[in-house]
Amino acid sequence: MKKEKTRRILAVIALVFMLIFSVSLVIVLASPAMAKHAVGWIALVSGLTGVGLFLVVRFVLKEKTPPEYLPADADGNRADPNADGNTDSASKETTVDTDGDGNTDAPE
């Protein structure tokens, strides 16, 4: 619960920095020499801070549990899609077009 609250707070702070970045970038593009280029530095710092906080929320504070769309086993645990460890695509059964009609029907 605490980690989810931290993620939400950091995400809101990142959005505020990105809003500041957007406004200051528009000001810089409209008048680059405003306030002796201080607005440009504000745009740079706020943009980098906003993107940095987003990356922290996205990759460092991510969920450890698998997503809900994965099927659950008998104990209610979510299955890992790579649990069998088999990443070889050659082991999967494939169908072949043997009669040349364009259909890949399973052999009879």
N, C-alpha and C positions, 0 to 999 in steps of 0.2 A: 504494500500500500504506500509506504513512504517513497519507494523508488518511482512509482507511477506519479506521485505528486511532484517529485523533483523533476521528472521528465516534462511534465506539463508546465511547470514554472519556467524551466529553461527554454521550452518551445515558445512560450509567450514573450520572454525577453528577447529571443532571437527574432521573432516577428517585429518587435518594436525597433530593434536595430535595423532590420531590413526596411522598415517604413522610413526611418531617418535617412538611410542610404538612398532610398528612392527620391525623397524630397530634395536632399542635398545634391544628388546627381542631376536632377532637372535644373536646379539653380546654377550648377556649374556649367551645364550645357547652354543655358540661356545667357549667362554672363560670367565667363571664366575668370575675370580679374576681380570679382567681387570680394571685398574684405582681404585684399592682397593674397588671394589663393587659399585662404583659410578654409573656405567651404569645400574646396577640393580635398583637403586633408581630412575634413570631417566625413566626406563621402567615402574616402578610402578606408579610414579606421572603422567606421560603422559597417561598411560592407564586409570587411574581413572578419569583424567580430560576429556579425550575424551569421555568416556562412560557417564560421568556426563553431559557434554554439549549435547550429543545426547538425553539423557533422558529429559533435559530441552526443547529441540526443539520438541521432540515427544509428551510430555505430558503437559507441561506448556504453550507453545506457539502454541497449536493446533488450527485448524480452528473451528469457532463457527457455521458456516453454514453447513447444511446437504450436503452430497455428491450429485453430479450431477445425479447419476444413479437412485435416488429416483424420482417417478413420481411427477409432479407438479399439483396443483389444478387449479381452474379457474382463480385465482388471480396471478398465476405464482409462488406461494410459494411452496417450496418443502415439501412434506408430511412427517410426522414423522411416522416411522413404528409402533411405540407403542402408537399412539395418542389415540386409542380407550380405552386403559388401560386394555384391556382384554388379560391376559396372561394365561388363563385357556385353556389347550389343549383339555379338555373334551367337550367344547362347539362346537368344529369343527365337521362337518359332516364327518362320516367315512362310508366306505362300508364294508360289511361282506360277507364272503364266506359261503353262506347258503346251497348250494347244494353239497359241498365237492369236487368239481372238481379242486380246486386250483386257480380259478379265483375269484377276488373280484369285481364282477360286481355289479352295482347299482341295487337295487331291482326294479322289473317291476311293 
